[in-house]
């Protein structure tokens, strides 16, 4: 499937904010909206943004309807997610029958939004953006580098970049599109109609608050589901608050599982739940240089 690129954001554009997963804290949402407006953009909230159903932002069908409504409106130039939590996967049965390929627009989120990022890329042929969310990092204030990447990429002012990573686990060099996101969320798609297809892709993985044995369990699940067989490469981001009680830590597990991989594997991408969250476009070409430990965006993610 051909991948459709959204138009770049222009100052004065209207950004729709949705809550596809967890319920949203009003104070954090307000702070995030103010930060977006200071960058020169208009903001419109989805109809159900303030809904609460326990930890969910309301029922699944209205959440899906809010998302589709913004995709279908020509006056909404981008869609930003307020936060993650849980619930994005509940939207997919309500979205699967609807075509959104003809309305590609910037769609931003991470964490539980991993589900929607990959589904929109894989099933709808749409470039998506693994990036900060409104009531999270944007509300708290982006670091200088995160802010430069975020607004630079979405506005088209930064159409390529080169990021030095950390430790090289397997050398090699590959060029491919990226997909992935939060490990514990990706694993939930296995065995469902919405299962991720990782073949030929650079797979990005990160997580937060998972003990090493759980990370090993999930990576082993991906491996046994053959999602690690035909990759172009793997990039590991932060595994924040994933410490264990003994010497068998996350990085030892990753080294054991990937030390003989037939593709480059590098850790240290500052994206996800860590201190920085650099924007990663899914669906455009990147080069993973496992010899130099560098990830490069080589294709503009906006039209």
Residue frames as qw, qx, qy, qz and C-alpha x, y, z in Angstrom:
[[0.000, 0.887, 0.462, 0.000, 0.00, 0.00, 0.00],
 [0.362, 0.527, -0.036, 0.768, 1.26, 3.45, -0.93],
 [0.381, -0.503, -0.489, 0.603, 1.87, 5.71, 2.05],
 [0.090, 0.826, 0.317, 0.457, 0.10, 9.08, 2.07],
 [0.416, -0.069, -0.329, 0.845, 1.86, 12.04, 3.61],
 [0.064, -0.847, -0.488, 0.202, -0.08, 14.79, 5.36],
 [0.274, 0.806, 0.031, 0.524, 0.34, 18.45, 4.56],
 [0.451, 0.024, -0.467, 0.760, 2.73, 20.33, 6.86],
 [0.224, -0.782, -0.506, 0.286, 1.31, 22.50, 9.62],
 [0.269, 0.517, 0.077, 0.809, 1.23, 26.21, 8.93],
 [0.102, -0.154, -0.501, 0.846, 1.04, 28.85, 11.64],
 [0.443, 0.091, 0.037, -0.891, -2.60, 29.59, 12.28],
 [0.483, -0.030, -0.809, -0.332, -3.67, 26.03, 11.45],
 [0.692, -0.372, 0.152, -0.600, -6.42, 24.39, 13.50],
 [0.262, 0.241, -0.921, 0.162, -5.38, 21.40, 15.63],
 [0.763, -0.357, -0.228, -0.488, -8.03, 19.01, 16.91],
 [0.040, -0.402, 0.816, -0.413, -7.38, 17.38, 20.29],
 [0.805, -0.162, -0.409, -0.398, -8.84, 13.95, 21.04],
 [0.397, -0.445, 0.718, -0.359, -8.84, 11.48, 23.94],
 [0.719, 0.164, -0.567, -0.368, -8.86, 8.00, 22.33],
 [0.598, 0.020, -0.757, 0.264, -7.79, 6.21, 25.50],
 [0.394, -0.356, -0.646, 0.548, -7.55, 7.38, 29.12],
 [0.110, -0.915, -0.384, -0.050, -9.54, 10.18, 30.75],
 [0.460, 0.483, -0.073, 0.742, -7.86, 13.57, 30.75],
 [0.380, -0.538, -0.397, 0.639, -6.88, 15.85, 33.62],
 [0.209, 0.908, 0.342, 0.122, -8.44, 19.26, 32.93],
 [0.283, -0.892, 0.183, 0.300, -5.56, 21.28, 34.39],
 [0.533, -0.279, 0.612, 0.512, -2.95, 19.45, 32.29],
 [0.455, 0.558, 0.610, 0.331, -5.12, 19.76, 29.19],
 [0.049, 0.982, 0.174, -0.061, -5.46, 23.51, 29.69],
 [0.387, -0.723, 0.392, 0.417, -1.68, 23.89, 30.09],
 [0.549, 0.032, 0.685, 0.477, -1.08, 21.91, 26.90],
 [0.333, 0.783, 0.492, 0.185, -3.60, 23.98, 24.94],
 [0.119, -0.964, 0.046, 0.231, -1.94, 27.20, 26.09],
 [0.485, -0.470, 0.554, 0.487, 1.47, 25.90, 24.95],
 [0.498, 0.354, 0.676, 0.411, 0.08, 25.04, 21.50],
 [0.169, 0.924, 0.340, 0.050, -1.57, 28.43, 21.13],
 [0.304, -0.834, 0.237, 0.395, 1.70, 30.15, 22.02],
 [0.503, -0.147, 0.655, 0.544, 3.22, 28.42, 18.98],
 [0.209, 0.319, -0.292, -0.877, 0.67, 30.18, 16.78],
 [0.211, -0.145, -0.890, -0.377, -1.99, 27.51, 16.27],
 [0.598, -0.241, 0.025, -0.764, -5.72, 27.33, 16.90],
 [0.002, 0.075, -0.971, 0.225, -7.14, 24.52, 19.01],
 [0.682, -0.168, -0.177, -0.690, -10.46, 22.68, 18.95],
 [0.302, -0.223, 0.866, -0.331, -11.39, 20.01, 21.49],
 [0.302, -0.146, -0.870, -0.361, -13.28, 16.88, 20.54],
 [0.557, -0.475, -0.236, -0.639, -16.84, 16.58, 21.82],
 [0.872, -0.400, -0.270, -0.076, -15.95, 13.87, 24.34],
 [0.458, 0.516, -0.492, 0.531, -12.61, 15.17, 25.56],
 [0.234, -0.448, 0.505, -0.700, -13.90, 15.64, 29.14],
 [0.858, -0.190, -0.264, -0.396, -15.74, 12.31, 29.41],
 [0.135, -0.450, 0.823, -0.319, -14.92, 9.89, 32.21],
 [0.910, -0.115, -0.246, -0.313, -15.76, 6.20, 32.44],
 [0.862, -0.424, 0.086, 0.264, -13.49, 5.23, 35.28],
 [0.469, -0.503, 0.384, 0.616, -10.00, 5.40, 33.78],
 [0.425, 0.336, 0.637, 0.548, -11.39, 5.66, 30.22],
 [0.076, 0.227, -0.055, -0.969, -12.39, 8.84, 28.37],
 [0.650, 0.252, 0.090, -0.711, -15.92, 7.54, 27.87],
 [0.857, 0.179, 0.474, -0.098, -17.28, 4.65, 25.79],
 [0.526, -0.167, 0.601, 0.577, -15.32, 3.31, 22.82],
 [0.398, 0.594, 0.607, 0.347, -17.80, 4.18, 20.06],
 [0.025, 0.987, 0.153, -0.047, -17.99, 7.92, 20.88],
 [0.437, -0.669, 0.390, 0.457, -14.20, 8.06, 21.20],
 [0.515, 0.104, 0.672, 0.523, -13.89, 6.51, 17.72],
 [0.256, 0.811, 0.497, 0.175, -16.55, 8.87, 16.38],
 [0.183, -0.932, 0.053, 0.307, -14.66, 11.90, 17.71],
 [0.470, -0.404, 0.565, 0.545, -11.48, 10.73, 15.97],
 [0.426, 0.383, 0.698, 0.429, -13.24, 10.06, 12.66],
 [0.102, 0.925, 0.357, -0.085, -15.03, 13.40, 12.84],
 [0.211, -0.834, 0.263, 0.436, -11.73, 15.26, 12.97],
 [0.462, -0.129, 0.704, 0.524, -10.26, 13.17, 10.15],
 [0.334, 0.563, 0.698, 0.290, -13.25, 13.96, 7.98],
 [0.014, 0.941, 0.237, -0.242, -13.31, 17.69, 8.62],
 [0.649, 0.536, 0.076, 0.534, -11.37, 19.70, 6.07],
 [0.049, -0.883, 0.125, -0.451, -10.85, 22.58, 8.52],
 [0.743, -0.608, 0.279, 0.033, -8.93, 20.38, 10.99],
 [0.471, 0.753, -0.460, -0.013, -5.29, 20.37, 9.89],
 [0.360, 0.324, -0.826, 0.287, -3.84, 17.99, 12.49],
 [0.784, -0.484, -0.236, -0.309, -5.00, 15.69, 15.29],
 [0.163, 0.472, -0.707, 0.501, -3.10, 15.59, 18.58],
 [0.680, -0.387, -0.622, -0.033, -3.86, 13.06, 21.30],
 [0.368, -0.815, 0.139, -0.426, -4.29, 14.38, 24.82],
 [0.367, -0.544, 0.722, -0.219, -2.79, 11.36, 26.59],
 [0.450, 0.145, -0.861, -0.188, -2.42, 7.58, 26.52],
 [0.569, -0.223, 0.522, -0.594, -3.40, 5.24, 29.34],
 [0.265, 0.076, 0.952, 0.137, -5.57, 2.43, 27.96],
 [0.476, 0.543, 0.503, -0.475, -8.36, 2.17, 25.44],
 [0.237, 0.553, -0.443, -0.665, -7.04, 2.85, 21.93],
 [0.004, -0.079, 0.957, 0.277, -7.41, -0.78, 20.86],
 [0.278, 0.461, 0.760, -0.363, -11.14, -0.61, 21.71],
 [0.323, 0.641, -0.029, -0.696, -11.59, 1.91, 18.88],
 [0.055, -0.318, 0.785, 0.529, -10.36, -0.37, 16.10],
 [0.245, 0.372, 0.891, 0.087, -13.59, -2.33, 15.50],
 [0.203, 0.822, 0.398, -0.353, -15.36, 1.02, 15.06],
 [0.036, 0.761, -0.340, -0.551, -12.65, 2.39, 12.75],
 [0.455, -0.165, 0.800, 0.355, -11.89, -0.69, 10.64],
 [0.446, 0.547, 0.693, 0.149, -14.84, -0.30, 8.26],
 [0.147, 0.954, 0.143, -0.217, -14.18, 3.39, 7.61],
 [0.723, 0.356, 0.106, 0.582, -11.74, 4.61, 4.98],
 [0.238, -0.913, -0.036, 0.330, -9.50, 7.46, 6.11],
 [0.683, -0.006, 0.351, 0.641, -6.89, 7.15, 3.35],
 [0.293, 0.674, 0.371, 0.568, -8.41, 10.09, 1.49],
 [0.243, -0.928, -0.047, -0.279, -8.01, 12.37, 4.52],
 [0.763, -0.045, -0.318, 0.561, -4.35, 12.05, 5.50],
 [0.100, -0.886, 0.099, -0.443, -3.46, 14.58, 8.15],
 [0.224, 0.449, -0.694, 0.517, -0.92, 14.83, 10.92],
 [0.805, -0.472, -0.243, -0.265, -1.78, 12.42, 13.74],
 [0.218, 0.573, -0.592, 0.522, 0.31, 12.62, 16.92],
 [0.752, -0.528, 0.156, -0.361, 0.68, 10.49, 20.04],
 [0.389, 0.387, -0.821, 0.159, 2.57, 7.63, 21.70],
 [0.306, -0.156, 0.778, -0.527, 2.24, 5.15, 24.59],
 [0.511, 0.314, 0.763, -0.240, -1.24, 3.56, 24.29],
 [0.494, 0.724, -0.019, -0.481, -1.69, 5.57, 21.07],
 [0.185, -0.397, 0.833, 0.337, 0.90, 3.15, 19.62],
 [0.481, 0.336, 0.808, -0.058, -2.13, 1.08, 18.56],
 [0.426, 0.821, 0.296, -0.240, -3.53, 3.85, 16.38],
 [0.004, -0.772, 0.470, 0.428, -0.17, 4.99, 15.00],
 [0.244, -0.240, 0.892, 0.295, 0.58, 1.55, 13.61],
 [0.446, 0.480, 0.750, -0.089, -2.97, 0.79, 12.47],
 [0.331, 0.862, 0.099, -0.371, -3.27, 4.05, 10.51],
 [0.002, 0.658, -0.644, -0.390, 0.10, 3.39, 8.89],
 [0.271, -0.121, 0.943, 0.151, -0.38, -0.31, 8.23],
 [0.322, 0.468, 0.822, -0.035, -4.04, -0.43, 7.24],
 [0.253, 0.884, 0.328, -0.216, -4.73, 3.09, 5.96],
 [0.672, 0.372, 0.168, 0.618, -1.37, 3.94, 4.38],
 [0.081, -0.953, -0.078, -0.283, -0.93, 7.09, 6.44],
 [0.463, 0.325, -0.467, 0.679, 2.28, 8.56, 7.84],
 [0.561, -0.766, -0.282, -0.139, 1.88, 8.96, 11.61],
 [0.219, 0.672, -0.406, 0.580, 3.96, 10.63, 14.32],
 [0.742, -0.408, -0.454, 0.276, 5.21, 9.00, 17.53],
 [0.233, 0.442, -0.138, 0.855, 5.57, 12.20, 19.52],
 [0.048, -0.082, -0.599, 0.795, 4.64, 14.19, 22.65],
 [0.161, -0.594, -0.750, -0.241, 1.01, 14.55, 23.76],
 [0.084, -0.701, -0.141, -0.694, -1.00, 17.57, 24.80],
 [0.611, -0.711, 0.016, -0.349, -1.78, 16.86, 28.46],
 [0.914, -0.239, -0.024, 0.327, 1.58, 15.20, 29.02],
 [0.631, -0.121, 0.086, 0.761, 4.93, 16.59, 27.80],
 [0.162, 0.564, 0.290, 0.756, 3.44, 19.57, 25.97],
 [0.448, -0.820, -0.259, -0.247, 1.68, 20.61, 29.17],
 [0.742, -0.560, -0.031, 0.368, 4.82, 20.14, 31.28],
 [0.081, 0.911, -0.306, -0.266, 7.07, 21.87, 28.76],
 [0.930, 0.328, -0.016, 0.165, 9.19, 20.28, 26.06],
 [0.619, -0.474, 0.253, 0.574, 12.97, 20.14, 26.27],
 [0.138, 0.718, -0.280, -0.622, 14.75, 22.34, 23.74],
 [0.019, -0.259, 0.857, 0.445, 15.68, 19.44, 21.46],
 [0.231, 0.390, 0.888, -0.076, 12.28, 17.76, 21.75],
 [0.254, 0.762, 0.295, -0.518, 10.56, 21.05, 20.90],
 [0.094, 0.595, -0.508, -0.616, 12.84, 21.66, 17.91],
 [0.074, -0.027, 0.950, 0.302, 12.16, 18.19, 16.50],
 [0.235, 0.503, 0.786, -0.273, 8.43, 18.27, 17.24],
 [0.305, 0.802, 0.211, -0.469, 7.43, 21.56, 15.66],
 [0.007, 0.586, -0.586, -0.559, 10.20, 21.41, 13.06],
 [0.166, 0.031, 0.948, 0.270, 9.02, 18.07, 11.69],
 [0.255, 0.598, 0.732, -0.205, 5.30, 18.86, 11.80],
 [0.218, 0.838, 0.062, -0.496, 5.72, 22.22, 10.05],
 [0.818, 0.506, 0.147, 0.230, 8.10, 20.81, 7.44],
 [0.028, 0.945, -0.319, 0.067, 10.92, 23.08, 8.58],
 [0.305, -0.515, 0.801, 0.015, 12.93, 19.98, 9.53],
 [0.846, 0.304, -0.176, -0.401, 12.60, 17.44, 6.73],
 [0.848, 0.169, -0.460, 0.202, 15.53, 15.25, 7.78],
 [0.400, -0.801, 0.371, -0.248, 17.66, 14.65, 10.86],
 [0.704, 0.270, -0.616, 0.228, 20.50, 12.56, 12.18],
 [0.611, -0.675, 0.201, -0.361, 20.49, 11.29, 15.79],
 [0.347, 0.411, -0.807, 0.242, 23.42, 9.58, 17.48],
 [0.830, -0.392, -0.267, -0.293, 22.21, 6.65, 19.57],
 [0.523, -0.687, 0.479, -0.159, 23.88, 4.73, 22.39],
 [0.456, -0.378, 0.799, 0.101, 25.21, 1.19, 22.50],
 [0.593, 0.350, -0.549, -0.474, 25.47, -0.92, 19.35],
 [0.766, -0.173, 0.559, -0.267, 24.08, -4.41, 19.98],
 [0.754, 0.218, 0.547, 0.290, 24.42, -5.65, 16.39],
 [0.085, -0.484, 0.341, 0.801, 26.29, -3.86, 13.59],
 [0.358, 0.402, 0.761, 0.362, 25.04, -3.48, 10.05],
 [0.107, 0.293, -0.052, -0.949, 23.19, -0.91, 8.00],
 [0.196, 0.457, 0.849, 0.177, 19.65, -0.81, 6.67],
 [0.174, 0.054, -0.108, -0.977, 17.17, 1.54, 5.02],
 [0.185, -0.413, -0.874, -0.179, 13.47, 1.09, 5.69],
 [0.375, -0.600, -0.158, -0.689, 10.31, 2.58, 7.13],
 [0.072, 0.141, -0.777, 0.610, 9.89, 2.60, 10.90],
 [0.614, -0.476, -0.357, -0.518, 6.98, 1.38, 13.00],
 [0.552, -0.094, -0.709, 0.429, 6.53, 0.28, 16.61],
 [0.317, -0.662, 0.053, -0.678, 6.27, 2.14, 19.90],
 [0.479, -0.477, 0.548, -0.493, 5.39, 0.92, 23.36],
 [0.211, 0.218, -0.950, -0.073, 6.33, -2.77, 23.66],
 [0.197, 0.183, 0.861, -0.432, 3.55, -3.77, 26.06],
 [0.517, 0.495, 0.183, -0.673, 0.96, -2.18, 23.75],
 [0.417, 0.453, -0.639, -0.460, 2.30, -3.76, 20.56],
 [0.015, 0.099, -0.992, 0.082, 2.10, -7.23, 22.10],
 [0.428, 0.303, 0.620, -0.583, -1.64, -6.81, 22.71],
 [0.569, 0.474, -0.234, -0.630, -2.27, -6.84, 18.95],
 [0.118, 0.294, -0.931, -0.183, -0.93, -10.38, 18.51],
 [0.058, 0.238, 0.967, -0.064, -3.62, -12.89, 17.66],
 [0.285, 0.637, 0.434, -0.570, -6.16, -10.16, 16.84],
 [0.588, 0.667, 0.404, 0.217, -7.38, -8.90, 13.43],
 [0.097, 0.988, -0.085, 0.083, -5.18, -5.86, 14.06],
 [0.847, -0.334, 0.174, 0.376, -1.88, -7.70, 14.46],
 [0.001, 0.860, -0.332, -0.388, 1.22, -5.71, 13.58],
 [0.892, 0.381, 0.112, 0.215, 3.12, -6.63, 10.41],
 [0.374, -0.823, 0.272, 0.330, 6.78, -5.89, 11.08],
 [0.813, 0.153, 0.392, 0.403, 8.31, -7.51, 7.97],
 [0.529, 0.505, 0.208, 0.650, 10.85, -5.26, 6.29],
 [0.169, -0.917, -0.107, -0.344, 10.52, -2.51, 8.89],
 [0.291, 0.308, -0.568, 0.705, 12.84, -0.85, 11.40],
 [0.559, -0.604, -0.556, -0.120, 11.10, -1.68, 14.67],
 [0.021, 0.503, -0.386, 0.773, 11.22, 0.92, 17.44],
 [0.662, -0.452, -0.598, -0.010, 10.57, -0.35, 20.98],
 [0.051, 0.362, -0.467, 0.805, 10.31, 1.41, 24.36],
 [0.553, -0.535, -0.616, -0.166, 8.29, 1.09, 27.56],
 [0.115, -0.527, 0.390, -0.746, 7.76, 2.34, 31.09],
 [0.572, -0.340, 0.433, -0.608, 7.17, 0.72, 34.47],
 [0.947, 0.088, -0.230, -0.205, 7.75, -2.88, 33.39],
 [0.649, -0.564, 0.508, 0.057, 9.92, -5.28, 35.37],
 [0.074, 0.536, -0.754, -0.372, 12.71, -7.02, 33.42],
 [0.319, 0.067, 0.945, 0.009, 10.94, -10.39, 33.52],
 [0.477, 0.657, 0.471, -0.345, 7.89, -8.81, 31.91],
 [0.277, 0.763, -0.369, -0.454, 10.03, -7.19, 29.21],
 [0.104, -0.319, 0.916, 0.221, 11.64, -10.58, 28.55],
 [0.440, 0.342, 0.806, -0.198, 8.21, -12.22, 28.40],
 [0.457, 0.762, 0.197, -0.413, 6.94, -9.68, 25.87],
 [0.182, 0.685, -0.587, -0.390, 10.04, -9.78, 23.67],
 [0.247, -0.117, 0.958, 0.079, 9.90, -13.59, 23.73],
 [0.501, 0.537, 0.602, -0.314, 6.24, -13.39, 22.71],
 [0.395, 0.789, -0.178, -0.435, 7.16, -11.17, 19.75],
 [0.009, -0.509, 0.821, 0.259, 9.95, -13.57, 18.82],
 [0.343, 0.101, 0.933, -0.050, 7.73, -16.67, 18.98],
 [0.489, 0.686, 0.418, -0.340, 5.08, -14.84, 16.95],
 [0.668, 0.220, 0.411, 0.579, 7.85, -14.37, 14.32],
 [0.118, 0.974, 0.192, 0.021, 7.62, -10.60, 14.49],
 [0.317, -0.816, 0.381, 0.298, 11.42, -10.35, 14.90],
 [0.810, 0.068, 0.506, 0.289, 12.30, -12.63, 11.97],
 [0.549, 0.495, 0.420, 0.526, 12.19, -10.37, 8.91],
 [0.147, -0.927, -0.146, 0.313, 13.04, -6.97, 10.30],
 [0.539, 0.721, -0.108, 0.422, 15.31, -4.40, 8.70],
 [0.344, 0.309, -0.512, 0.724, 16.56, -3.43, 12.15],
 [0.492, -0.696, -0.520, 0.058, 15.63, -2.60, 15.74],
 [0.141, 0.496, -0.259, 0.817, 15.99, 0.67, 17.62],
 [0.490, -0.529, -0.646, 0.250, 15.46, 0.62, 21.38],
 [0.080, -0.745, 0.010, -0.662, 14.32, 3.75, 23.16],
 [0.158, -0.430, 0.602, -0.654, 14.06, 4.39, 26.86],
 [0.619, -0.343, -0.702, -0.074, 12.87, 1.69, 29.25],
 [0.100, -0.521, 0.305, -0.791, 11.97, 4.09, 32.04],
 [0.558, -0.336, 0.489, -0.581, 11.41, 2.76, 35.56],
 [0.917, 0.144, -0.292, -0.231, 12.02, -0.78, 34.34],
 [0.071, 0.568, -0.764, 0.298, 14.62, -1.71, 36.93],
 [0.834, -0.189, -0.498, -0.145, 14.67, -5.15, 38.52],
 [0.657, -0.711, 0.191, -0.163, 15.91, -6.61, 41.79],
 [0.812, -0.299, 0.387, 0.318, 18.97, -8.44, 40.50],
 [0.244, -0.495, 0.502, 0.666, 21.65, -8.32, 37.80],
 [0.315, 0.319, 0.794, 0.411, 19.33, -9.59, 35.05],
 [0.144, 0.569, 0.188, -0.788, 18.27, -6.19, 33.81],
 [0.635, 0.665, 0.249, -0.304, 16.47, -5.09, 30.65],
 [0.337, 0.792, -0.445, -0.248, 19.64, -4.44, 28.67],
 [0.271, -0.342, 0.899, 0.040, 21.14, -7.84, 29.51],
 [0.616, 0.352, 0.672, -0.211, 17.90, -9.45, 28.28],
 [0.533, 0.792, -0.004, -0.298, 17.94, -7.41, 25.07],
 [0.068, 0.681, -0.699, -0.208, 21.57, -8.31, 24.41],
 [0.436, -0.105, 0.893, -0.039, 20.84, -12.02, 24.86],
 [0.607, 0.520, 0.559, -0.220, 17.86, -11.93, 22.52],
 [0.506, 0.853, 0.057, -0.114, 19.44, -9.79, 19.80],
 [0.359, -0.709, 0.490, 0.357, 23.22, -10.33, 19.94],
 [0.387, -0.103, 0.793, 0.459, 23.14, -12.60, 16.87],
 [0.494, 0.684, 0.395, -0.364, 20.35, -10.85, 14.94],
 [0.611, 0.226, 0.497, 0.574, 20.87, -10.70, 11.15],
 [0.145, 0.812, 0.274, 0.494, 20.11, -6.96, 11.13],
 [0.244, 0.353, -0.374, 0.822, 21.41, -3.87, 12.96],
 [0.524, -0.692, -0.495, -0.027, 20.23, -3.39, 16.54],
 [0.300, 0.307, -0.289, 0.856, 21.03, -0.21, 18.48],
 [0.357, -0.711, -0.582, 0.168, 19.76, 1.20, 21.76],
 [0.363, -0.347, -0.169, 0.848, 19.58, 4.74, 23.03],
 [0.029, 0.486, 0.444, 0.752, 16.93, 6.60, 20.99],
 [0.005, -0.169, -0.489, 0.856, 15.61, 9.44, 23.16],
 [0.451, -0.143, -0.391, -0.789, 11.94, 8.77, 22.41],
 [0.570, -0.342, -0.743, -0.084, 9.02, 7.51, 24.44],
 [0.563, -0.751, -0.328, -0.108, 8.53, 7.72, 28.19],
 [0.685, -0.152, -0.215, 0.680, 11.97, 9.10, 29.09],
 [0.218, -0.618, -0.158, 0.739, 13.20, 12.63, 29.73],
 [0.180, 0.415, -0.380, -0.807, 13.14, 13.46, 26.02],
 [0.618, 0.376, 0.680, -0.118, 10.63, 12.34, 23.41],
 [0.006, 0.408, -0.491, -0.769, 11.99, 13.06, 19.95],
 [0.711, 0.409, 0.151, -0.552, 9.42, 12.80, 17.17],
 [0.302, -0.174, 0.878, 0.328, 9.58, 9.60, 15.10],
 [0.623, 0.327, -0.158, -0.693, 7.57, 9.52, 11.86],
 [0.576, 0.007, 0.818, 0.007, 6.21, 6.07, 11.00],
 [0.665, 0.589, 0.455, -0.061, 5.95, 5.26, 7.30],
 [0.410, 0.887, -0.213, -0.015, 8.89, 7.14, 5.75],
 [0.856, 0.276, -0.303, 0.316, 12.44, 6.05, 5.00],
 [0.411, -0.848, 0.331, -0.050, 15.10, 6.02, 7.65],
 [0.684, 0.425, -0.555, 0.211, 18.64, 4.69, 7.71],
 [0.753, -0.632, 0.171, -0.071, 19.76, 2.73, 10.74],
 [0.529, 0.613, -0.535, 0.241, 23.56, 2.63, 10.78],
 [0.870, -0.490, -0.026, -0.051, 24.46, -0.03, 13.30],
 [0.776, 0.190, -0.168, 0.577, 28.16, 0.46, 12.60],
 [0.197, 0.395, -0.174, 0.880, 28.21, 4.11, 13.66],
 [0.177, -0.451, -0.732, 0.479, 25.22, 3.95, 16.03],
 [0.116, 0.242, -0.039, -0.963, 23.21, 6.56, 14.12],
 [0.316, 0.563, 0.763, -0.013, 19.57, 6.81, 13.05],
 [0.043, -0.227, 0.244, 0.942, 18.80, 9.17, 10.17],
 [0.475, 0.643, 0.517, -0.304, 15.50, 10.40, 8.79],
 [0.305, -0.193, 0.548, 0.755, 16.08, 10.70, 5.04],
 [0.018, -0.433, -0.688, -0.582, 12.56, 11.29, 3.68],
 [0.218, -0.151, 0.197, -0.944, 10.27, 14.15, 4.61],
 [0.063, 0.304, 0.926, -0.215, 7.21, 12.87, 6.48],
 [0.295, 0.682, 0.386, -0.547, 5.05, 15.77, 5.22],
 [0.621, 0.552, 0.470, 0.297, 4.07, 16.46, 1.63]]
